Structures are given as structure tokens and as C-alpha cells.
Amino acid sequence: MRFACLPAAIIASLTFLNAAAAFEIEERATYAASNPQTELRIISTADRGVFEPILVAFQQKNPTVSIDYVIASTTELMKAVHEEGEVFDLVISSAMDLQTKLANDGFAQTYRSPATDALPDWAKWRDQVFAFTQEPAVLILSEKAFPTDDYPTSRDALIDLLRDQPDRFRGRVGTYDVRISGFGYMMATQDARVSENFWRLLEVMGRLDARLYCCSGAMLQDIRNGDLAIAYNVLGSYAQAQLADGGGYRIVLMSDFANIMLRTAVISSNAENVTDAQIMVDFLASLESRPDLVAASGLPAIDTDALQSNVALRPIRLGPGLLAFLDRLTRRNFLRNWEASITQE
């Protein structure tokens, strides 16, 4: 097993400028209003290149609101809000389980509006966690490694391929290091709940010295530069957004099942600018009505029809069920089994 975790998208890696804080941020951007009257402080796991079109569009509708946008990993975001009590108005994350924990542990405010009421029941929880995207986890295949249409489209087919051709793929398969990636951990636990194939696939990848990553961006970079032939459970929205910037890979929506992550927003319990946070929640909840922003950001909006048209798409439901794998004993046992499978030690 080799470790690789240096995402190219990170512009800066530093400690948040607060003497009491220790969480690490990846990037920070300020969007000054033309006639500033208020400031909206957001902590988010979404890369600036992905989320900036949404921030700019929001500010065009709300020109007196300046935005302080802080980007952190899912685990560092949780550390900032849950452990260190940092003050942010809005918390946006791809880790649904950790967002649910924030709400369950009293770190979220309740909010209802016509926009949030219009969300499907599975896209919100307790009027505190609000989904605004539905993003599948996908298989990424290097076009150099798979120049023809002969490639795996299911987990069974992927397992068979890796077992049959170990020399071809040794050291060239990548996936999340779930010990450091909150999103990766959530996707792994959901895979394990849905199918026993997950553990078989993990063991096969472990025997091939799978490379472990912190994030989708890093895997996509190594796919493009030829270090990887296959990347498993990459966030589909990031893969689609980066496809236009050089491509070099195929995006495969697995035919047996594809877990759908819901990117969510939470109004922090210690928010200082609740009003603008609520306005932003409404803006995000209505993303489906802005196809221009969906196209510009690459973030698929909540779309019930799209899910009904493909039975392989399985949205991960918000709710207390997500908390099960956050239990310390359950998490420790899962990670022990995961390490035994992926490291082969």
C-alpha cells in the first residue's frame, strides 16, 4: 500500500488565523460586496472553482452581502465547528453523516421556508440539514489504460478484471484513505451496507498495493498523469467538472448500484448572521431552477425524476441511520477491518 495525498486544487494549506483555533484550511476567499452592509461567513468542503459560480450569483441577487468563504476537508470542518466552536454562519459539506451529527449534537439551527418545504423528504432532516445537490460516486478509468469500450461497469466485473490481470494494475488502483477522509469513510460504510462485494473488492485492491488518497481531486490528477489506471468511488461532480480541463479519463456510473451523496447546508448554532444564512439556504434549495448555475458549477441539483429513471442510483438518506458508523466502537471495528483488507499486513 502506498499513500498519496497532495491535492493539486489546494492553493494554500495553513492554520486558520485565530489564536485559539487549530483546524487547517485549504483555501480562503473573500468576495467583497459593492455596497457592503453584512458579511456571510461560510465554511465548506467544496473547492472554490466548483462553488464560486454559486457565490457570485448569490451576491448578484444580494449585492450588500460580503462573503468570507473558507475551504476545509470534511474532517477539518468537523474539528472547526464541533470541537473548536469556530464561528461560521453556514456549514456546507459533502459528508452527510458528519452534517447529521452536527445537527444531532445541537450545532445547527432550525429553519423552514417555502424553498426548504419544497425539498423532498429524503433531502432534508429535522429542518436543520438541507440537501441541494445529488452527486454519485463513480468509477474513473484512464483512457490510456482503457482505450476501447471493453471496460468494467459493475463491481463484479471490476473484481474479475483486477484478479485476472494483477501485473497490469499493481500500484495503479486508487481509492480514499477512509482514516482521513470523512467523505471516503461515509462512502465506504454505505458500500458495505449495500453489498458484500465491497469487502471482496477492497481485498483485491489491497493485494495490488492500492494507493490511498484524501480527496477526489488528487485521484483525478494521478489518473491524468498516468500514475493510476483506476480510481474507485470518486465524486462524480468533480470528475465531470474537470473532464473539460484536459480529460484523459472515462466516468463510469456503476450498473449494479451507485451511491448518491447529498451535499448539504447547515445554519450553525452560533451563527452571527442568521438572516443571510437563511437566504443562502433558500438559494441553494432552489438550485434546480438555475440550470445555468448547475452547468457552471458542475453540481447536479436535487432531481427526483432523474433518480426514478435509473434504479441503480441510490441516494443516501439523511437521518439518524447515518450516525451508526460514527459510534466510536463501530468506527474502530470498521477501520480495523478496512485496514486489514487494504494493507494486507
Backbone torsions as a table, in degrees:
resi	resn	phi	psi	omega
1	MET	NA	133.4	175.9
2	ARG	-119.1	152.5	-175.8
3	PHE	-111.2	131.2	177.3
4	ALA	-138.8	119.3	-176.5
5	CYS	-153.7	61.9	176.7
6	LEU	-128.1	81.5	-175.6
7	PRO	-64.9	130.3	-178.4
8	ALA	-67.3	-25.3	-176.2
9	ALA	-70.4	-15.3	-177.7
10	ILE	-74.4	122.2	178.9
11	ILE	-89.4	-36.8	179.7
12	ALA	-145.4	143.4	174.9
13	SER	-126.5	111.4	-173.2
14	LEU	-153.0	169.4	179.1
15	THR	-89.9	136.3	-177.8
16	PHE	-56.0	136.1	-171.1
17	LEU	-76.8	73.1	176.6
18	ASN	-149.9	125.7	-172.4
19	ALA	-58.0	-28.1	-175.9
20	ALA	-90.7	-7.6	-172.2
21	ALA	-99.7	151.5	178.7
22	ALA	-132.0	-1.6	-178.7
23	PHE	-73.0	147.2	-176.8
24	GLU	-97.9	138.3	177.3
25	ILE	-109.4	157.1	178.9
26	GLU	-97.1	-34.7	-178.9
27	GLU	-163.1	152.4	176.0
28	ARG	-137.5	133.2	-179.5
29	ALA	-133.0	140.9	178.3
30	THR	-115.0	130.9	177.7
31	TYR	-113.9	99.4	-176.0
32	ALA	-77.5	136.1	177.4
33	ALA	-77.7	152.5	178.9
34	SER	-67.8	-32.3	176.8
35	ASN	-134.1	73.3	-169.4
36	PRO	-64.4	130.5	174.6
37	GLN	-126.1	-31.6	178.5
38	THR	-137.9	164.7	175.9
39	GLU	-127.5	133.4	177.3
40	LEU	-106.6	119.4	-178.5
41	ARG	-101.1	120.7	-176.6
42	ILE	-121.8	133.7	166.8
43	ILE	-112.0	134.0	-169.4
44	SER	-149.1	153.6	173.7
45	THR	-94.1	-5.7	-175.9
46	ALA	-81.7	128.5	177.3
47	ASP	-55.2	148.4	-177.4
48	ARG	-62.4	-38.5	-179.5
49	GLY	-61.6	-29.0	178.6
50	VAL	-80.6	-45.4	-169.7
51	PHE	-90.7	-15.3	-175.6
52	GLU	-58.2	-41.5	178.1
53	PRO	-56.6	-35.2	179.0
54	ILE	-70.4	-42.2	179.4
55	LEU	-63.6	-42.7	-179.6
56	VAL	-65.5	-42.5	179.2
57	ALA	-65.3	-39.9	176.8
58	PHE	-61.3	-43.6	-178.2
59	GLN	-68.3	-30.2	176.1
60	GLN	-64.4	-34.5	177.4
61	LYS	-82.0	-20.7	-177.8
62	ASN	-132.2	72.1	-169.3
63	PRO	-69.8	-7.0	179.2
64	THR	-96.9	1.7	-176.0
65	VAL	-102.8	116.2	170.6
66	SER	-83.2	151.4	-176.6
67	ILE	-125.8	128.2	171.8
68	ASP	-106.9	111.0	-172.5
69	TYR	-112.0	113.5	-178.1
70	VAL	-109.8	129.2	-179.1
71	ILE	-108.2	130.9	178.5
72	ALA	-144.3	161.8	174.7
73	SER	-68.5	166.8	-178.9
74	THR	-61.0	-40.4	-179.1
75	THR	-72.5	-37.8	178.9
76	GLU	-70.4	-35.1	174.9
77	LEU	-60.4	-45.0	179.7
78	MET	-63.5	-39.8	178.1
79	LYS	-61.8	-43.1	-178.2
80	ALA	-62.4	-46.7	-172.4
81	VAL	-85.8	-47.8	-172.1
82	HIS	-82.0	-38.4	-175.2
83	GLU	-95.9	-39.2	-172.0
84	GLU	-103.9	-8.2	175.6
85	GLY	64.6	28.8	177.4
86	GLU	-61.1	147.0	-175.5
87	VAL	-90.9	110.6	171.0
88	PHE	-132.4	150.1	179.3
89	ASP	-83.0	-36.3	-176.0
90	LEU	-135.7	137.6	179.0
91	VAL	-117.6	120.1	-177.4
92	ILE	-121.3	127.2	-174.3
93	SER	-149.7	153.9	174.0
94	SER	-89.7	-9.1	-180.0
95	ALA	-91.3	93.5	-176.0
96	MET	-62.0	-36.1	-178.8
97	ASP	-66.2	-40.6	-180.0
98	LEU	-71.0	-34.7	175.3
99	GLN	-65.2	-40.5	177.0
100	THR	-63.0	-38.5	178.0
101	LYS	-65.1	-39.7	177.1
102	LEU	-56.6	-46.9	179.9
103	ALA	-66.2	-44.2	-177.7
104	ASN	-63.8	-31.3	-177.2
105	ASP	-93.8	8.9	173.4
106	GLY	89.0	19.5	-178.6
107	PHE	-100.6	13.6	-177.6
108	ALA	-130.6	149.1	176.4
109	GLN	-97.7	149.7	176.8
110	THR	-83.6	140.1	179.6
111	TYR	-153.0	136.6	174.5
112	ARG	-133.9	143.5	177.9
113	SER	-157.5	167.7	175.1
114	PRO	-55.3	-35.3	-179.4
115	ALA	-67.9	-43.1	-179.9
116	THR	-74.7	-33.1	176.9
117	ASP	-63.5	-28.0	-178.6
118	ALA	-76.4	-13.7	178.0
119	LEU	-68.7	145.2	174.5
120	PRO	-59.8	155.5	-179.1
121	ASP	-58.1	-35.5	-178.3
122	TRP	-74.4	-7.5	-177.2
123	ALA	-104.1	14.3	176.3
124	LYS	-155.5	159.6	179.4
125	TRP	-144.1	124.7	175.7
126	ARG	53.9	23.9	-176.9
127	ASP	54.3	33.6	179.2
128	GLN	-131.5	-27.1	178.2
129	VAL	-118.5	122.0	-172.8
130	PHE	-122.8	120.6	177.1
131	ALA	-84.3	145.6	176.7
132	PHE	-136.4	-2.8	173.2
133	THR	-137.7	162.8	171.2
134	GLN	-133.1	109.6	-169.6
135	GLU	-124.4	118.9	-177.9
136	PRO	-77.8	150.5	166.9
137	ALA	-86.0	131.5	-171.4
138	VAL	-128.9	168.2	173.9
139	LEU	-98.2	131.2	178.4
140	ILE	-110.1	129.0	-179.2
141	LEU	-121.7	129.6	175.9
142	SER	-64.5	133.1	178.8
143	GLU	-67.3	-28.6	177.4
144	LYS	-68.8	-37.3	-180.0
145	ALA	-79.3	-25.4	-179.6
146	PHE	-130.9	75.0	-175.4
147	PRO	-74.4	-15.4	-179.3
148	THR	-112.7	-176.4	179.1
149	ASP	-84.5	10.2	178.2
150	ASP	-91.2	88.9	-178.6
151	TYR	-147.4	158.0	-176.1
152	PRO	-72.1	141.1	177.7
153	THR	-123.6	4.3	177.2
154	SER	-141.0	166.0	179.8
155	ARG	-67.5	-38.7	176.9
156	ASP	-59.3	-44.9	-179.8
157	ALA	-65.8	-36.9	178.7
158	LEU	-66.4	-43.6	178.3
159	ILE	-60.1	-46.2	-179.5
160	ASP	-61.3	-42.0	-179.2
161	LEU	-63.5	-46.5	-177.7
162	LEU	-66.4	-37.6	178.4
163	ARG	-68.6	-38.0	-175.3
164	ASP	-77.5	-26.4	-175.1
165	GLN	-130.9	60.9	-175.7
166	PRO	-62.6	-37.9	-178.4
167	ASP	-65.0	-31.7	-178.7
168	ARG	-69.2	-30.8	-171.5
169	PHE	-116.3	3.4	-179.2
170	ARG	-62.5	126.3	-179.1
171	GLY	72.6	9.3	-175.4
172	ARG	-124.4	20.7	175.7
173	VAL	-117.2	132.5	-177.9
174	GLY	-124.9	149.9	173.5
175	THR	-157.1	-179.4	-177.8
176	TYR	-73.4	146.0	164.3
177	ASP	-86.6	101.0	-171.7
178	VAL	-72.0	-7.9	176.3
179	ARG	-74.5	-23.6	-177.8
180	ILE	-120.0	-14.9	-178.6
181	SER	-105.3	113.8	177.2
182	GLY	-63.1	-41.1	178.3
183	PHE	-65.5	-43.8	179.5
184	GLY	-61.6	-39.6	178.6
185	TYR	-63.9	-44.6	-179.9
186	MET	-61.6	-43.9	-179.0
187	MET	-66.4	-37.7	178.8
188	ALA	-64.9	-44.2	-179.8
189	THR	-66.0	-36.1	177.8
190	GLN	-68.6	-39.8	175.2
191	ASP	-58.2	-44.9	-177.8
192	ALA	-64.9	-32.5	179.3
193	ARG	-71.5	-35.0	-173.8
194	VAL	-82.7	-37.8	-170.6
195	SER	-149.4	139.4	174.1
196	GLU	-71.3	-15.0	178.5
197	ASN	-60.9	-23.5	-178.0
198	PHE	-58.1	-46.2	-177.2
199	TRP	-69.6	-36.2	176.4
200	ARG	-64.1	-43.7	179.3
201	LEU	-64.0	-41.3	-179.2
202	LEU	-62.6	-42.1	179.3
203	GLU	-64.5	-40.4	178.4
204	VAL	-64.3	-44.4	178.7
205	MET	-63.2	-37.8	178.7
206	GLY	-62.4	-39.9	179.0
207	ARG	-67.1	-19.4	179.6
208	LEU	-98.8	18.0	179.4
209	ASP	55.9	54.1	180.0
210	ALA	-56.3	143.9	177.1
211	ARG	-93.7	139.0	-174.2
212	LEU	-111.1	138.0	-171.9
213	TYR	-129.5	158.4	177.7
214	CYS	-87.1	-23.1	-169.8
215	CYS	-159.0	163.9	-177.4
216	SER	-63.9	-40.4	-176.7
217	GLY	-58.1	-39.7	-179.2
218	ALA	-68.1	-38.9	177.8
219	MET	-65.5	-42.6	-179.5
220	LEU	-63.5	-37.6	178.0
221	GLN	-62.2	-43.7	-178.7
222	ASP	-74.5	-23.9	170.9
223	ILE	-65.8	-45.5	-177.3
224	ARG	-67.9	-37.5	-177.6
225	ASN	-86.3	2.3	173.5
226	GLY	91.9	0.0	179.7
227	ASP	-73.2	-26.9	179.1
228	LEU	-119.4	146.1	171.1
229	ALA	-101.3	-29.5	-175.4
230	ILE	-139.3	137.6	172.6
231	ALA	-130.0	127.7	-172.9
232	TYR	-106.2	135.3	176.4
233	ASN	69.6	31.1	175.8
234	VAL	-70.5	145.2	178.1
235	LEU	-68.7	117.4	-172.6
236	GLY	-61.2	-34.4	-178.8
237	SER	-64.5	-41.2	178.1
238	TYR	-66.6	-40.8	179.9
239	ALA	-62.7	-42.7	179.8
240	GLN	-66.9	-40.2	-179.1
241	ALA	-65.1	-37.2	-177.5
242	GLN	-85.8	-9.8	-178.8
243	LEU	-61.6	-33.3	-179.3
244	ALA	-72.6	-18.5	-177.6
245	ASP	-95.5	53.8	176.6
246	GLY	111.1	-26.4	176.0
247	GLY	60.7	-131.6	-179.8
248	GLY	92.2	7.4	-179.5
249	TYR	-151.2	161.8	175.3
250	ARG	-104.1	145.0	174.3
251	ILE	-106.2	119.7	-176.4
252	VAL	-115.0	117.6	172.7
253	LEU	-86.0	111.9	-172.1
254	MET	-61.1	137.1	-173.5
255	SER	-80.0	-22.3	-179.9
256	ASP	-76.3	-47.4	170.0
257	PHE	-167.5	153.2	176.2
258	ALA	-134.9	113.6	177.0
259	ASN	-69.0	135.0	-178.7
260	ILE	-108.1	115.7	176.2
261	MET	-82.1	137.7	175.0
262	LEU	-104.2	113.4	175.7
263	ARG	-73.3	132.1	-170.8
264	THR	-126.8	159.7	176.7
265	ALA	-123.8	141.6	178.9
266	VAL	-132.5	131.8	173.0
267	ILE	-82.7	118.8	-173.7
268	SER	-65.0	145.6	-179.4
269	SER	-64.6	-26.4	179.0
270	ASN	-104.5	22.5	179.7
271	ALA	-57.8	137.7	177.3
272	GLU	-96.4	-20.2	179.6
273	ASN	-123.6	73.0	-175.9
274	VAL	-66.5	-39.7	-175.7
275	THR	-58.7	-50.4	-178.9
276	ASP	-70.4	-30.4	175.4
277	ALA	-63.4	-41.0	177.7
278	GLN	-65.6	-39.2	178.3
279	ILE	-63.2	-39.9	179.0
280	MET	-67.8	-38.7	176.3
281	VAL	-58.6	-45.6	177.8
282	ASP	-61.4	-40.1	179.7
283	PHE	-62.7	-44.4	180.0
284	LEU	-69.2	-40.7	-179.5
285	ALA	-64.0	-20.8	-179.3
286	SER	-101.8	18.7	-175.5
287	LEU	-59.3	-29.7	-179.2
288	GLU	-60.3	-26.7	-179.7
289	SER	-82.1	0.2	-179.9
290	ARG	-122.8	74.1	179.4
291	PRO	-59.1	-24.8	177.5
292	ASP	-65.0	-39.1	179.3
293	LEU	-75.0	-35.2	175.7
294	VAL	-60.1	-43.8	-179.9
295	ALA	-68.5	-42.2	-176.3
296	ALA	-69.8	-36.3	-177.2
297	SER	-89.6	-27.3	-173.7
298	GLY	78.1	12.0	-179.7
299	LEU	-98.2	112.3	-179.3
300	PRO	-67.8	128.7	179.7
301	ALA	-75.4	164.8	175.5
302	ILE	-57.7	126.0	-174.6
303	ASP	-148.1	95.4	-177.9
304	THR	-62.0	-38.0	-178.6
305	ASP	-61.4	-40.2	-179.4
306	ALA	-63.8	-36.6	179.6
307	LEU	-70.3	-37.6	-178.5
308	GLN	-71.0	-23.8	-177.1
309	SER	-82.5	-9.9	-179.4
310	ASN	-140.0	106.0	-174.5
311	VAL	-70.2	-14.6	178.3
312	ALA	-74.4	-19.6	-179.8
313	LEU	-79.3	121.3	-175.3
314	ARG	-125.5	98.3	177.9
315	PRO	-65.5	135.9	175.3
316	ILE	-76.1	122.3	-174.0
317	ARG	-78.9	135.2	172.4
318	LEU	-69.1	147.8	176.9
319	GLY	141.6	-179.0	-174.9
320	PRO	-63.8	-20.3	177.3
321	GLY	-59.4	-26.7	179.4
322	LEU	-71.8	-17.7	-176.5
323	LEU	-80.1	-16.7	-173.8
324	ALA	-56.8	-44.8	-176.6
325	PHE	-81.3	-0.9	174.5
326	LEU	-91.9	-11.0	173.3
327	ASP	-57.2	135.2	-172.5
328	ARG	-58.0	-45.6	-178.9
329	LEU	-67.1	-43.5	179.3
330	THR	-62.9	-43.7	179.1
331	ARG	-63.2	-43.8	-179.5
332	ARG	-61.6	-42.8	179.2
333	ASN	-66.1	-41.1	179.8
334	PHE	-63.5	-45.5	-179.2
335	LEU	-66.0	-33.8	177.2
336	ARG	-63.1	-45.8	178.6
337	ASN	-66.3	-39.0	179.4
338	TRP	-62.8	-46.7	-179.2
339	GLU	-64.3	-39.8	179.3
340	ALA	-63.0	-34.5	-179.2
341	SER	-78.0	-43.6	-170.7
342	ILE	-86.1	-28.1	-177.7
343	THR	-93.4	-23.1	179.1
344	GLN	56.4	37.5	180.0
345	GLU	-107.6	NA	NA
